[in-house]
């Protein structure tokens, strides 16, 4: 139950977005430099803050919608209907794309589905600013089928049963 509660908290945070009182302190076209890095301290990951303090410059741009790559969207449409969760939250019949594009809010497995969607998203980062999620990685790895040794790309689907 504690893990499920943690997943729900993460899912809610991911769907509502990260908000901070500092968000109002930066606007599009602002330049962030080592001298004013504190303006984004609560908005960027620790790794990015370190880079700014070391001389990397950031230009603040307006928010925009980033659409999924076409092959990923096509794979979602083609394969998502066959994906399901086992009794322990393990993923069944995943091939490629977003495993669960439509999640009902009253679904008792909604948090797990959100986390599987997060695990198989098409965007990657080398500096995720989420703390103490080692348990999440081990949780997902225990439930990921053994035949799924690495992440699949939409261009090279491989069936998981």
MIFI-823245 format. One line per field, with one value per residue: residue number from 1; z, y, x of N, C-alpha, C in turn. Coordinates in pm, whole numbers, always signed. Each point is the difference from the previous one (the first is absolute). Example, Ala and Ser with C-alpha at 12.3 -4.5 7.8 and 13.67 -1.06 7.14 Angstrom:
2
k <- c(1, 2)
nw <- c(+780, -72)
nv <- c(-569, +105)
nu <- c(+1319, -35)
caw <- c(+0, +6)
cav <- c(+119, +119)
cau <- c(-89, +82)
cw <- c(+0, +73)
cv <- c(+120, +109)
cu <- c(+90, -77)
This chain:
161
k <- c(1, 2, 3, 4, 5, 6, 7, 8, 9, 10, 11, 12, 13, 14, 15, 16, 17, 18, 19, 20, 21, 22, 23, 24, 25, 26, 27, 28, 29, 30, 31, 32, 33, 34, 35, 36, 37, 38, 39, 40, 41, 42, 43, 44, 45, 46, 47, 48, 49, 50, 51, 52, 53, 54, 55, 56, 57, 58, 59, 60, 61, 62, 63, 64, 65, 66, 67, 68, 69, 70, 71, 72, 73, 74, 75, 76, 77, 78, 79, 80, 81, 82, 83, 84, 85, 86, 87, 88, 89, 90, 91, 92, 93, 94, 95, 96, 97, 98, 99, 100, 101, 102, 103, 104, 105, 106, 107, 108, 109, 110, 111, 112, 113, 114, 115, 116, 117, 118, 119, 120, 121, 122, 123, 124, 125, 126, 127, 128, 129, 130, 131, 132, 133, 134, 135, 136, 137, 138, 139, 140, 141, 142, 143, 144, 145, 146, 147, 148, 149, 150, 151, 152, 153, 154, 155, 156, 157, 158, 159, 160, 161)
nw <- c(+0, +71, -78, +10, +128, -1, -68, +82, +101, -51, -19, +115, +52, -68, +34, +120, -16, -14, +108, -17, +115, -30, -43, +86, +56, -86, -107, -106, -61, +125, +37, +20, +90, +22, -44, -79, +16, +107, -109, -38, +117, +15, -118, +22, -63, +104, -91, -42, +125, +23, -116, +39, +122, -85, -48, +8, -116, +55, -113, +76, -39, -79, +83, -39, -84, +52, -127, +19, -21, -130, -7, +104, -58, -113, +70, +61, -113, -48, +107, +35, -93, -32, +51, +98, +122, +50, +79, -33, -100, -35, -98, -65, -101, +64, -106, -12, +8, +25, +109, +71, -124, +39, +105, +46, +49, -22, -90, +70, -128, +17, +125, -2, -60, +84, +94, -52, -12, +125, +31, -77, +60, -100, +104, -13, +115, +16, +41, +27, +35, +22, +127, +46, -126, +77, +92, -73, -17, +125, +32, -90, +41, +120, -50, -47, -106, +31, -94, +88, -57, -104, +3, -43, -122, -36, -43, +118, -23, +124, -27, +99, +39)
nv <- c(-119, -7, -105, -51, +34, -50, -104, +3, +23, -91, -82, +38, -12, -114, -29, +49, -56, +37, +51, +122, +60, -71, -76, +81, -41, -98, +70, -28, -36, -41, +53, -128, +60, -19, +125, -53, -97, +76, +73, -97, +29, +45, +36, -12, -103, -68, -96, +42, +10, -112, -45, +53, -48, -100, +68, -109, +47, +51, -20, +72, -105, +42, -38, -125, -46, -108, -23, -117, -65, +20, -61, +79, +106, -35, -22, +115, +55, -55, +26, +120, -34, -56, +115, -74, +4, -70, -103, -12, +47, -125, +43, -16, -67, +63, +80, +108, +125, +83, -70, +110, +27, -84, +81, -83, +110, -79, -18, -113, -23, +111, -4, -130, +26, +99, -83, -95, +93, +35, -129, +6, +115, +81, +81, +35, -19, +74, +75, -107, +98, -128, +23, -90, -25, -36, +15, +111, +22, -39, +81, +91, -9, -10, +97, +47, -50, -118, -25, +94, -28, +61, +132, -6, +19, +100, +28, -56, -17, -49, -109, +38, -121)
nu <- c(+83, +114, +33, -123, +5, +123, -48, -102, +83, +82, -102, -47, +121, +13, -124, +25, +117, +125, -54, +43, +19, +111, -100, -61, +113, -30, +34, -79, +111, -26, +116, +26, +73, +129, -8, -92, +88, +2, -23, +84, +53, -124, +48, +130, +49, +46, -1, -118, -40, +65, -53, -115, +18, +29, -108, -74, -42, -110, -66, -79, -70, -97, -95, +10, -88, +51, -23, -61, +114, -14, +120, +25, -59, +60, +111, -27, -38, +109, +76, -43, -88, +116, +39, +49, -54, +101, -26, +128, -74, +31, +77, -115, +56, +97, -17, -75, +47, -101, +34, -27, -42, -93, +6, -91, -53, -104, +94, -18, +30, -70, +41, -23, -114, -16, +42, -79, -96, +33, +0, -107, +28, -27, -23, +125, +56, +107, -102, -70, -80, +7, -25, +85, +31, +101, -94, -22, +130, +25, -101, +38, +125, -56, -74, +114, -60, +50, -90, -33, +116, -51, -1, -122, +41, -80, +123, +25, -130, -16, -63, -80, +13)
caw <- c(+0, +6, -135, -80, +40, -59, -143, -19, +22, -117, -115, +15, -22, -142, -81, +31, -29, +113, +11, +104, +7, -78, -142, -40, -1, -131, -110, -131, -42, +106, -13, +130, +1, +136, +91, +42, +3, +109, -51, -49, +90, +31, -124, -80, +76, +60, -101, -87, +81, +10, -128, -12, +91, -58, -119, -105, -4, -38, -46, +34, -116, +37, +3, -126, -3, -74, -41, -13, -136, -78, +16, +134, -3, -81, +79, +107, -60, -48, +100, +138, +37, +46, +121, +127, +121, +77, +138, +76, -68, -111, -131, -91, -142, -49, -117, -22, +21, +136, +37, +45, -38, +65, +136, +73, +133, +104, -20, +116, -45, -71, +35, -67, -143, -18, +14, -119, -106, +25, -32, -144, -70, -104, +36, +95, +63, +73, +130, +55, +134, +91, +103, +71, -80, -23, +17, -120, -101, +33, -15, -142, -51, +46, -73, -143, -43, -17, -142, -33, +63, -22, -48, -143, -71, -89, -129, +7, +103, +29, +79, +138, +46)
cav <- c(+119, +115, +21, +54, +140, +74, +11, +97, +133, +32, +18, +129, +103, +2, +48, +139, +81, +52, +144, +63, +145, +60, -3, +136, +86, -7, +22, -21, +89, +22, -71, -48, -8, -32, +109, -5, -141, -25, +19, -128, -106, -90, -35, -91, -108, +38, -6, +119, +116, -4, +45, +145, +66, -15, +83, -26, +99, -51, +98, -46, +5, -26, -141, -45, -141, -86, -116, -124, -29, -72, -146, -34, +11, -111, -123, +6, -34, -138, -103, +25, -74, -135, +7, -14, -16, -120, +20, +66, +123, -24, +38, -113, +23, +128, -8, +131, +113, +26, -118, +31, +138, +45, -54, +49, +48, -92, -129, -29, -15, +123, +43, -90, +30, +126, -27, -73, +100, +76, -86, -20, +127, +19, +101, -47, +103, -55, +65, +7, +58, -67, -55, -122, -88, -129, -103, -4, -75, -142, -43, -20, -107, -129, -30, +1, -137, -30, +12, +142, +39, +142, +75, -15, +121, -25, -47, -140, -67, -140, -41, -44, -77)
cau <- c(-83, +90, +51, -109, -18, +111, -26, -108, +58, +83, -90, -68, +101, +33, -111, -31, +118, +75, -24, +81, -17, +107, -34, -36, +118, +65, -93, +62, +108, +98, +127, +47, +146, +45, -34, -140, -40, -95, -136, -52, +46, -110, -68, +81, +62, +129, +107, -8, +36, +146, +54, -22, +95, +134, +14, -98, -107, -132, -97, -135, -89, -140, -39, -57, -38, +92, -77, +74, +45, -100, +7, -46, -146, -52, +15, -101, -129, +2, +25, -43, -122, +32, +82, -73, +82, -23, -44, +107, +36, +92, -50, -22, -30, +50, +87, +63, -89, -47, -79, -137, -29, -123, -7, -117, +40, -46, +66, +86, +138, +37, +136, +94, -3, +73, +144, +45, +8, +123, +115, +8, -23, +103, +97, +101, +81, +114, +7, -134, +4, -92, +86, -40, -86, +65, -103, -82, +75, -3, -139, -26, +84, -52, -123, +28, +30, +142, +34, +12, +126, +26, -116, -29, -35, -113, +47, +42, -82, +23, -113, +22, -116)
cw <- c(+0, -138, -88, +34, -59, -149, -29, +17, -120, -120, +6, -27, -148, -83, +29, -29, +127, +2, +116, +2, -82, -149, -50, -10, -131, -108, -130, -36, +112, -30, +140, -12, +141, +101, +49, +3, +109, -46, -47, +92, +32, -124, -84, +91, +62, -101, -92, +76, +12, -129, -19, +89, -52, -130, -113, +7, -43, -51, +29, -121, +45, +3, -132, +13, -83, -33, -5, -144, -73, +14, +137, +6, -78, +76, +114, -54, -38, +113, +138, +42, +57, +133, +124, +114, +68, +143, +86, -66, -116, -133, -89, -140, -51, -120, -19, +24, +146, +42, +29, -35, +66, +137, +70, +141, +112, -16, +119, -37, -72, +29, -67, -149, -30, +7, -117, -119, +15, -41, -151, -79, -105, +33, +107, +60, +70, +140, +57, +144, +87, +100, +63, -80, -36, +13, -125, -109, +30, -14, -146, -56, +44, -81, -151, -42, -27, -145, -43, +69, -18, -52, -150, -61, -92, -134, +3, +106, +14, +96, +139, +44, +145)
cv <- c(+126, +32, +62, +146, +87, +19, +102, +141, +41, +27, +135, +113, +13, +59, +144, +92, +48, +151, +55, +149, +71, +4, +139, +90, -7, +9, -33, +114, +39, -83, -39, -23, -39, +107, -6, -143, -29, +14, -131, -116, -101, -49, -102, -108, +46, -1, +120, +127, +9, +52, +150, +74, -7, +78, -29, +106, -67, +117, -58, +21, -24, -150, -35, -147, -76, -127, -124, -19, -86, -151, -46, +7, -115, -132, -4, -41, -147, -102, +20, -81, -138, -1, -13, -11, -130, +34, +70, +130, -18, +30, -123, +51, +138, -25, +132, +109, +20, -116, +31, +145, +57, -67, +64, +41, -93, -140, -28, -18, +126, +43, -88, +29, +130, -26, -81, +95, +83, -80, -15, +127, +20, +107, -55, +119, -68, +57, +19, +49, -59, -72, -125, -86, -130, -114, -11, -79, -149, -56, -32, -115, -138, -40, +0, -143, -19, +15, +144, +55, +148, +67, -20, +135, -31, -57, -148, -75, -146, -40, -47, -72, -37)
cu <- c(+87, +57, -108, -25, +110, -19, -109, +53, +84, -90, -70, +97, +32, -113, -35, +118, +66, -18, +82, -28, +107, -33, -36, +122, +79, -107, +70, +94, +96, +124, +46, +150, +44, -41, -145, -55, -102, -145, -61, +35, -109, -73, +76, +60, +132, +114, +0, +35, +152, +63, -17, +99, +144, +17, -98, -110, -129, -83, -138, -89, -144, -28, -67, -35, +103, -77, +89, +48, -105, +12, -52, -152, -62, +7, -101, -136, -7, +1, -65, -122, +31, +76, -89, +101, -37, -37, +105, +46, +96, -70, -11, -31, +41, +91, +74, -104, -34, -89, -146, -35, -125, -11, -119, +43, -44, +59, +92, +147, +51, +143, +105, +6, +74, +150, +54, +9, +126, +123, +20, -30, +110, +104, +95, +72, +116, +9, -140, +9, -111, +89, -60, -97, +71, -99, -85, +70, -7, -141, -29, +83, -48, -122, +19, +36, +149, +43, +20, +124, +30, -126, -16, -30, -116, +43, +37, -81, +38, -112, +43, -126, +14)
